[in-house]
């Protein structure tokens, strides 16, 4: 897929592609009854996979049992990450494919979360198998290099907000029942008018959107 990632797709040989060229059949040709995985070319470690081929077993596992399977999987195959992980707590639920999903965000010193870096595991309650898995993109060496001394106390970085203005913006909100727009307050830099997405915890400077 790129210089660091190998993509692998499995599908039974007897599977036949749809003959017509509709969008729906194009998507079926790409994913129906497949198992897709990404492997790190250098370490040969599994990066992610998704099981599109439907499989149903005779089990009826609880949400807690599925959670234990997800935790055991990560502790077994990605134990180097365990000291940096917490589990995101959410209301027990299963989707229409009998899967429960669990997110394990990465944290460094003082419990600070690394944005967008997490493990994501989907467990099938009828089989006990893991059907979906995604791992963090950050290298372990970089994770080890985080120095707690470089993270400033919150009172030292808050003054950066003196450079910020609040403004109202329409945002689309999606849920299971409806899609609508809500008016929300956003922050932008006073001089450049660029939207603010955060504060750098090491320098105390604003992080602005490049878009």
trRosetta pair geometry for C-beta under 8 A, 3 or more apart (Angstrom, degrees):
i j d omega theta_ij theta_ji phi_ij phi_ji
1 5 4.4 -36 58 98 112 108
1 6 6.9 167 6 -120 87 11
1 7 4.5 87 -49 -27 109 111
1 38 6.8 -30 6 -127 149 105
2 5 5.1 43 43 34 85 98
3 41 7.5 -106 152 34 43 150
4 40 6.4 -27 166 -146 86 72
4 41 5.7 -152 -166 25 33 107
4 42 6.7 -37 -142 -8 78 105
5 38 5.4 -16 -166 -168 112 106
5 39 7.2 137 -159 69 59 43
5 40 6.8 -42 -102 -105 60 43
5 41 6.5 -111 -63 -23 10 96
5 47 6.7 -48 -126 16 103 160
6 38 7.1 147 76 -159 48 53
6 39 4.5 -24 63 63 103 97
6 40 7.8 -8 18 79 88 4
6 41 5.3 117 -29 -80 100 83
7 36 7.1 -14 -169 -168 94 94
7 37 7.4 157 -155 85 50 48
7 38 5.7 -23 -100 -101 66 73
7 39 7.9 -175 -77 20 21 76
8 36 7.2 158 85 -154 54 48
8 37 4.8 -12 60 62 100 96
8 38 7.7 -179 19 -82 76 26
8 39 6.6 37 -8 -8 116 113
9 34 5.5 -25 -165 -164 97 123
9 35 7.3 152 -156 76 48 49
9 36 5.2 -11 -104 -103 78 77
9 37 7.9 -177 -76 23 38 67
10 34 6.6 142 72 -161 52 65
10 35 4.5 -5 53 53 107 99
10 36 8.0 -156 23 -70 68 37
11 15 5.3 -67 160 28 111 148
11 33 5.8 89 -139 110 94 90
11 34 4.9 -40 -74 -101 103 75
11 35 7.7 177 -66 19 57 66
11 53 7.9 164 -118 -64 67 120
12 15 5.2 114 73 -27 82 98
12 33 6.7 -52 19 150 97 127
15 32 7.6 171 -165 103 134 99
15 33 5.7 -173 -106 84 142 139
17 25 7.8 94 174 170 78 101
17 28 8.0 142 -148 106 65 95
17 29 4.8 39 -141 -117 105 104
18 22 7.7 -52 123 39 144 92
18 25 3.6 -102 76 -153 150 122
18 28 5.9 66 -12 78 124 131
18 29 6.4 -106 28 -58 89 97
20 25 5.8 123 79 17 77 162
21 25 6.9 -126 -134 75 14 121
21 26 6.8 41 -169 -61 59 99
22 25 4.7 87 58 13 85 101
22 26 6.9 -139 97 -10 44 86
23 26 5.4 -51 -149 31 33 117
23 27 6.6 31 154 -17 65 102
24 27 6.0 -57 -157 35 31 108
24 28 6.5 31 147 -18 65 106
25 28 5.2 -47 -144 37 41 116
25 29 6.2 48 153 -25 67 100
26 29 5.7 -52 -152 31 30 114
26 30 6.7 27 150 -18 62 107
27 30 5.6 -57 -151 35 35 112
27 31 6.3 -22 169 23 70 108
28 31 7.0 -87 -137 56 23 73
28 32 4.2 15 -166 -28 72 130
29 32 7.1 1 -59 20 16 105
30 34 7.9 -77 137 3 43 150
31 34 5.5 -115 -161 33 41 121
31 36 7.6 -57 -125 -24 79 130
31 52 4.8 -156 170 -132 90 165
32 52 6.7 -135 -127 138 16 126
33 52 6.5 -71 -22 105 7 96
33 53 4.5 51 -149 -102 53 89
33 54 7.8 -55 -96 11 68 72
34 52 4.8 26 58 49 71 125
34 53 6.5 172 37 -42 15 89
35 49 6.6 13 175 -178 88 112
35 50 7.4 -173 -152 89 53 46
35 51 5.2 -7 -114 -114 92 65
35 52 6.8 -159 -80 27 40 75
35 53 6.1 -48 -50 8 85 110
36 49 6.4 173 93 -150 50 64
36 50 5.3 0 57 52 95 88
36 52 7.0 41 -2 -10 97 111
37 46 6.7 -59 -168 -141 115 95
37 47 7.9 128 175 52 72 74
37 48 7.0 -180 -149 95 54 49
37 49 3.9 -13 -101 -99 82 102
37 50 8.0 -175 -75 20 51 53
38 46 7.7 102 80 -167 57 57
38 47 4.2 -55 102 67 101 115
38 48 4.9 23 38 48 109 83
38 49 7.2 -161 18 -70 63 59
39 44 6.3 -7 177 -153 114 45
39 45 7.1 163 -157 81 69 32
39 46 6.2 -44 -106 -105 72 45
39 47 6.3 -178 -103 4 16 94
40 43 4.5 13 100 46 131 93
40 44 6.5 -72 77 -17 79 10
40 45 4.8 13 31 51 121 80
40 46 7.9 -63 5 -5 85 5
40 47 5.6 118 -43 -53 81 108
41 44 7.6 5 -172 -74 17 53
45 135 7.9 -65 136 61 114 170
46 49 6.7 -42 -168 -23 116 109
46 77 7.4 -3 40 158 119 140
46 133 7.2 21 140 108 124 135
46 135 7.1 123 110 -16 72 136
47 134 7.7 0 148 -149 66 55
47 135 5.4 -120 -157 44 47 113
48 133 5.8 -172 -144 101 55 69
48 134 4.3 11 -114 -110 117 62
48 135 6.1 -144 -64 13 74 76
49 132 7.5 -157 94 -139 60 34
49 133 5.3 23 44 49 78 99
50 131 7.3 30 -157 150 52 71
50 132 5.2 16 -116 -116 74 79
50 133 7.8 -156 -69 32 51 57
51 55 7.2 -46 154 14 132 114
51 129 7.7 16 3 126 169 122
51 131 4.2 -101 47 -154 118 74
51 132 6.9 -114 23 -59 80 57
54 97 7.6 -125 -123 -143 91 107
55 124 7.1 27 83 -177 91 174
55 127 6.0 28 120 -57 106 153
55 129 7.2 1 91 48 133 145
55 131 7.9 -172 46 -100 104 112
56 98 7.3 93 -120 28 88 152
56 126 5.0 -16 -159 115 66 152
56 127 7.1 -148 -156 -47 20 102
57 124 7.3 109 13 126 108 118
57 126 4.3 159 51 140 74 78
57 127 3.7 132 -10 -87 129 65
57 128 7.2 -46 52 9 160 77
57 129 7.8 130 -23 -1 134 103
58 126 7.0 88 -1 -174 10 85
59 125 6.6 -139 107 153 100 56
59 126 5.3 149 60 -163 76 32
59 127 6.3 170 29 -69 118 12
59 128 5.7 44 35 -32 169 95
60 125 6.5 27 -155 146 35 105
60 126 6.9 10 -82 -103 49 63
61 65 4.1 -124 -170 87 102 130
61 66 5.4 122 119 -52 127 84
61 69 7.8 8 177 -16 161 133
61 123 7.7 -67 87 135 146 117
61 125 4.3 -143 54 -154 90 76
61 126 7.7 -132 11 -55 90 21
61 128 6.0 117 -44 -84 146 79
62 65 4.6 101 52 3 77 100
62 66 7.1 -141 96 -2 44 85
62 125 7.7 147 7 -140 6 119
63 66 5.7 -56 -152 38 34 111
63 67 6.3 40 148 -24 66 105
63 92 3.6 156 62 -150 175 114
63 93 7.3 48 -103 5 136 21
63 94 7.2 -136 -87 -50 92 89
63 100 5.4 156 -132 -118 75 152
63 125 7.9 -40 -80 -94 46 128
64 67 5.4 -49 -148 32 34 117
64 68 6.6 37 152 -21 64 101
64 92 7.6 -38 -43 -106 68 135
65 68 5.7 -49 -152 31 34 112
65 69 6.8 37 149 -20 63 101
65 125 7.8 96 78 -133 108 85
65 128 7.8 -63 141 -112 110 94
66 69 5.6 -50 -153 32 36 114
66 70 6.6 37 150 -18 66 103
66 100 4.2 101 111 51 155 135
66 102 7.7 178 128 -32 93 120
66 123 4.0 166 -162 89 98 135
66 125 5.6 -59 -66 -88 128 82
66 128 7.8 -145 -102 -123 69 55
67 70 5.7 -54 -152 35 33 112
67 71 6.3 31 153 -17 67 107
67 87 7.8 70 -162 -167 110 151
67 100 7.2 -72 -54 125 69 138
67 102 5.9 130 -121 -86 71 141
67 123 7.8 -141 -55 25 28 148
68 71 5.7 -54 -145 39 32 111
68 72 6.1 33 156 -20 66 108
69 72 5.8 -56 -145 37 28 110
69 73 6.4 34 154 -25 63 105
69 123 5.1 118 80 -127 127 146
69 128 6.0 -171 -100 -166 153 77
69 130 7.0 -169 140 -63 113 90
70 73 5.8 -53 -151 30 29 114
70 74 6.8 20 157 -10 63 106
70 102 4.4 108 134 46 169 146
70 121 4.0 145 -139 99 108 144
70 123 5.5 -109 -55 -39 95 125
70 130 7.2 120 -99 -103 68 110
71 74 6.2 -61 -152 40 31 104
71 75 6.0 24 156 -15 68 113
71 87 7.3 -38 -89 -77 105 138
71 102 7.8 -81 -49 144 71 161
72 75 5.7 -59 -140 43 30 109
72 76 6.0 29 160 -22 66 112
73 76 6.0 -63 -149 36 23 109
73 77 6.3 -22 172 18 63 112
73 121 6.5 147 67 -131 138 146
73 130 5.9 65 -95 -54 163 148
73 133 7.8 -114 142 -108 144 130
74 77 6.9 -77 -132 54 23 81
74 78 5.0 -48 -161 54 66 111
74 79 8.0 132 142 -74 59 45
74 81 7.1 -77 179 74 104 117
74 82 7.1 137 132 -85 99 85
74 85 7.2 123 147 -119 144 177
74 104 6.4 35 -103 19 172 167
74 119 5.6 84 -108 147 132 170
74 121 7.0 -109 -46 -47 108 143
75 78 7.6 -39 -64 62 12 67
75 79 5.7 47 -172 -97 48 82
75 82 5.8 58 -113 -91 72 132
76 79 7.0 -21 -153 -51 4 99
78 81 4.8 -11 152 23 101 118
78 82 7.3 140 111 -45 74 77
78 119 7.0 160 80 -90 161 141
78 135 6.9 -174 -100 -125 150 121
79 82 5.3 -22 -159 -12 51 122
80 140 5.6 -4 131 -127 137 140
81 84 5.6 -76 -170 50 62 105
81 85 5.7 64 137 -41 90 113
81 106 7.1 -76 -165 -106 107 101
81 119 7.3 121 118 -41 152 124
81 136 7.3 156 -127 19 142 126
81 140 7.4 -109 -74 -103 78 98
81 143 7.6 -23 -116 144 76 173
82 85 5.6 -62 -142 25 34 117
84 106 5.1 9 139 -153 112 81
84 107 5.8 -178 -176 59 65 56
84 108 6.6 -3 -138 -84 105 52
84 143 6.1 -51 -71 -177 169 128
85 104 4.7 4 -162 171 116 113
85 105 7.4 145 -146 77 62 38
85 106 6.5 -43 -92 -102 61 52
85 107 7.2 137 -110 21 13 88
85 119 7.0 -8 -123 15 130 119
86 104 6.9 170 78 -157 33 67
86 105 6.0 -16 59 62 88 85
86 107 5.6 34 -5 -7 109 132
86 111 7.8 38 -38 -145 145 87
87 102 6.6 -30 -151 -175 105 106
87 103 7.5 127 -159 83 57 51
87 104 5.4 -34 -99 -103 61 79
88 102 7.5 162 52 -170 86 58
88 103 4.2 0 26 78 132 101
88 104 7.1 -138 -3 -81 83 28
88 105 6.1 81 -54 -11 103 101
88 118 7.9 9 -24 -149 122 145
90 93 7.7 -65 128 18 106 102
90 103 8.0 62 -12 27 128 104
92 100 7.4 -24 -157 -132 72 126
93 100 7.1 149 84 -120 44 82
94 98 5.7 -6 175 -145 130 36
94 99 6.3 142 -157 64 79 28
94 100 5.3 -55 -97 -68 74 77
94 125 6.0 -50 -111 -6 140 138
95 98 7.4 -62 71 5 63 15
95 99 5.2 -11 39 56 103 86
95 101 7.5 40 -20 -20 114 109
97 124 7.5 -67 137 -114 89 93
97 131 7.7 -127 130 103 127 168
98 124 5.7 52 105 -156 100 73
98 125 5.0 -119 172 42 94 93
98 126 5.0 16 145 -13 157 106
99 122 4.6 12 -180 -180 128 105
99 123 6.5 147 -153 70 72 34
99 124 5.6 -40 -94 -90 77 57
99 125 7.3 -172 -99 -9 24 82
99 131 5.9 -89 -106 47 127 133
99 132 7.0 55 -167 10 149 115
100 122 7.1 163 79 -152 36 58
100 123 5.3 -19 59 60 88 91
100 125 6.2 75 -12 -54 104 104
101 120 7.0 -5 -170 -173 101 87
101 121 7.1 160 -152 85 54 46
101 122 4.9 -21 -98 -98 79 80
101 123 7.9 176 -83 18 32 68
101 132 7.4 -20 -111 71 96 130
102 120 7.5 164 84 -153 49 44
102 121 4.9 -15 60 62 97 95
102 122 7.8 175 19 -80 69 35
102 123 7.3 21 0 -3 111 107
103 118 5.4 13 -173 158 90 143
103 119 7.3 158 -157 83 43 55
103 120 5.5 -7 -106 -105 74 75
104 118 5.7 157 78 -168 48 86
104 119 4.1 -1 55 54 110 101
104 120 7.7 -155 24 -67 72 36
104 121 7.5 28 -4 0 108 107
105 113 5.1 -6 150 -143 134 114
105 114 7.4 174 175 50 88 67
105 117 7.1 88 -159 86 67 63
105 118 4.4 -45 -99 -98 49 111
106 113 7.0 115 81 -156 52 63
106 114 4.5 -23 90 39 106 115
106 117 4.3 -40 31 113 127 108
106 118 6.1 -145 -9 -86 77 50
106 136 5.6 36 -35 -86 136 152
106 138 6.9 -118 63 41 173 137
106 143 7.1 -92 -172 -122 137 123
107 111 5.4 -22 -175 -154 138 42
107 112 6.2 144 -158 72 79 36
107 113 5.2 -45 -96 -92 80 54
107 114 7.0 -166 -94 -4 26 79
108 112 5.4 -26 58 66 83 95
108 114 6.4 75 -18 -49 101 101
108 143 7.4 -158 -90 -160 104 73
108 146 4.4 -67 -145 124 146 159
108 148 7.2 -168 145 -85 98 77
108 151 7.8 166 100 -50 116 142
109 112 6.5 9 74 20 55 106
109 146 6.6 -165 -3 129 98 112
109 147 7.8 -20 -5 144 145 23
109 148 3.1 -172 -150 -102 172 104
109 151 6.1 -171 81 14 113 142
110 148 6.4 131 -17 -147 95 106
110 151 6.2 -147 26 100 136 150
112 151 6.3 -154 -20 -134 157 152
112 201 6.7 171 -145 124 151 178
114 117 4.1 -14 105 42 112 129
114 136 7.8 50 91 -142 130 137
114 138 6.7 -23 144 -25 154 158
114 143 8.0 -82 -37 -113 161 90
115 198 7.7 -111 -42 -66 157 161
117 136 4.3 42 -167 -138 86 116
117 137 6.8 -110 -112 37 87 73
117 138 5.1 3 -127 -5 139 121
118 134 7.9 47 93 100 75 101
118 136 6.2 118 20 -79 13 90
119 133 7.8 -24 -170 -162 88 79
119 134 7.0 165 -156 88 43 60
119 135 5.7 -6 -109 -118 79 55
119 136 6.6 -57 -57 -29 63 82
120 132 7.1 -45 124 130 94 103
120 133 7.1 154 86 -154 65 33
120 134 4.2 11 48 49 106 102
121 130 6.0 -56 -163 -140 96 116
121 132 7.0 148 -162 90 30 73
121 133 5.6 12 -110 -108 69 75
122 130 6.8 114 75 -163 54 67
122 131 5.1 -59 102 66 106 88
122 132 3.3 36 28 44 122 108
122 133 7.4 -126 27 -55 74 50
123 128 7.2 -14 -175 -155 104 34
123 129 7.4 169 -151 90 64 31
123 130 5.7 -42 -98 -101 68 62
123 131 7.2 142 -122 12 16 84
124 127 4.5 20 99 39 123 99
124 128 7.0 -47 79 10 78 15
124 129 5.2 4 40 59 116 78
124 130 7.6 -170 5 -97 83 12
124 131 5.0 83 -41 -30 105 119
125 128 7.7 35 -148 -68 25 49
130 133 5.7 41 153 -54 125 111
138 142 5.5 -115 -176 78 93 124
138 143 5.7 104 129 -58 120 96
139 142 4.6 91 64 7 88 102
139 143 7.0 -152 98 -7 47 86
140 143 5.3 -55 -148 37 37 115
140 144 6.2 39 153 -21 69 103
141 144 5.8 -52 -149 34 30 111
141 145 6.5 31 151 -25 62 109
142 145 5.5 -56 -149 31 33 115
142 146 7.7 55 151 -41 60 82
143 146 6.4 -31 -170 -7 38 110
146 150 7.9 -126 -171 46 61 118
147 150 4.7 77 83 -5 100 107
147 151 8.0 -175 99 -13 60 80
148 151 5.9 -50 -162 22 48 112
150 202 4.7 0 153 -129 100 108
151 201 5.1 -3 -141 140 80 116
151 202 6.4 -58 -93 -84 43 69
152 156 4.2 -100 166 77 121 132
152 157 5.5 130 88 -44 123 101
152 201 6.1 -167 37 175 79 62
152 202 6.7 138 -11 -129 93 22
152 204 5.9 -19 48 -61 162 96
153 156 5.1 94 64 -1 77 104
153 157 7.8 -172 92 -1 43 88
154 157 6.2 -70 -152 41 37 99
154 158 6.3 49 156 -39 72 104
155 158 6.0 -39 -140 15 32 119
156 159 7.6 -51 179 14 32 105
156 204 5.8 -91 134 -91 86 128
157 160 5.8 -24 179 2 63 118
157 199 4.9 125 163 143 120 137
157 200 7.6 -153 -137 77 127 50
157 201 6.3 -59 -65 -122 162 49
157 204 4.3 -146 -112 -121 71 75
158 161 6.0 -36 -178 9 58 114
158 199 7.9 -43 -85 -99 32 177
159 162 5.7 -14 -179 -8 64 114
159 204 7.2 14 58 180 91 122
160 163 6.2 -44 177 23 59 109
160 164 7.7 59 128 -25 68 107
160 199 5.3 141 66 -129 145 118
160 204 5.4 180 -49 164 120 74
160 205 6.2 163 -124 -132 138 22
160 206 5.2 173 163 -53 120 78
161 164 4.8 -46 -159 22 62 125
161 187 7.6 -60 -139 -152 92 146
161 199 7.6 -59 -55 -74 83 132
161 206 7.9 122 -84 -86 45 108
163 189 5.8 -9 141 -143 102 78
163 190 5.5 -125 -177 10 57 105
163 191 7.5 -43 -166 1 99 95
163 206 6.0 -117 78 -24 127 140
164 187 4.7 -7 -170 -170 127 111
164 188 6.9 138 -152 69 74 27
164 189 6.5 -56 -101 -99 59 40
164 190 6.7 -144 -105 -38 8 84
164 196 5.7 -33 -116 -20 118 156
164 206 7.0 156 -67 -105 101 141
165 187 7.2 147 73 -154 37 61
165 188 5.7 -27 62 65 87 80
165 189 7.7 31 17 132 85 10
165 190 5.1 108 -26 -94 105 72
166 185 5.2 -11 -169 -167 111 111
166 186 7.2 148 -154 76 60 36
166 187 6.0 -38 -97 -96 60 65
167 185 7.3 142 73 -151 27 62
167 186 5.8 -28 66 63 78 86
167 187 7.9 137 20 -106 75 19
167 188 6.0 -5 12 10 121 116
168 183 5.5 6 -174 -179 111 102
168 184 7.2 151 -150 78 63 28
168 185 6.2 -44 -94 -94 60 54
168 186 7.6 127 -124 16 12 82
169 183 7.4 158 77 -152 25 59
169 184 6.1 -34 65 66 75 77
169 185 7.9 96 20 -140 79 13
169 186 4.9 6 12 -2 126 128
170 181 4.9 11 -175 175 105 125
170 182 7.4 152 -150 76 59 29
170 183 5.9 -37 -93 -95 62 64
170 184 7.9 113 -123 18 17 77
171 181 6.6 156 77 -154 30 74
171 182 5.8 -27 63 62 84 79
171 183 7.9 140 17 -108 76 17
171 184 5.2 -13 11 17 124 125
172 179 6.5 8 -176 -180 104 97
172 180 7.5 179 -148 103 63 23
172 181 5.3 -45 -95 -95 56 76
173 179 7.1 175 85 -152 52 54
173 180 5.9 -14 57 68 96 68
173 181 6.9 147 10 -114 82 22
173 182 5.2 35 -21 -3 128 113
174 179 5.3 -6 -109 -111 68 92
175 178 6.4 13 60 53 94 58
175 179 7.6 177 30 -82 58 51
186 195 6.0 -34 161 -138 128 107
186 196 7.8 158 166 44 81 77
187 195 7.1 104 84 -162 54 63
187 196 4.2 -42 105 47 104 120
188 192 7.9 -129 168 83 93 73
188 193 5.4 12 154 -164 134 43
188 194 6.1 169 -158 84 90 28
188 195 5.0 -53 -98 -99 88 44
188 196 6.0 -173 -105 -11 25 84
188 208 7.9 66 -149 -133 62 107
189 192 4.7 19 88 46 125 94
189 193 6.7 -71 70 -18 75 11
189 194 5.0 13 25 52 114 81
189 196 6.1 123 -47 -63 73 97
189 206 6.0 149 -88 107 106 157
189 208 5.6 -36 -23 -93 126 136
190 193 8.0 -14 166 -68 14 51
192 208 6.9 36 82 -167 137 170
194 208 3.9 60 117 177 126 133
194 209 5.8 -166 177 55 94 71
194 210 8.0 9 -153 -89 131 26
195 208 6.5 135 75 -159 41 78
195 209 4.4 10 66 16 96 125
195 211 7.9 -17 36 63 117 90
196 206 5.4 -68 -126 -167 111 115
196 207 7.0 99 -161 73 69 55
196 208 5.7 -52 -99 -101 52 70
196 209 7.6 -116 -66 -10 8 83
197 207 5.3 -67 67 107 86 99
197 208 6.7 126 9 -139 86 19
197 209 5.4 105 -35 -60 115 81
198 206 7.8 150 91 -162 39 54
198 207 4.4 0 67 49 82 124
199 204 6.8 -10 175 -153 108 37
199 205 7.2 168 -158 86 68 27
199 206 6.0 -46 -106 -106 68 46
199 207 6.5 -157 -87 4 14 90
200 203 4.5 9 104 43 129 95
200 204 6.7 -45 77 13 84 15
200 205 4.9 10 32 56 121 76
200 206 7.6 -13 1 45 86 3
200 207 5.7 121 -48 -52 80 100
201 204 7.9 37 -147 -70 20 47
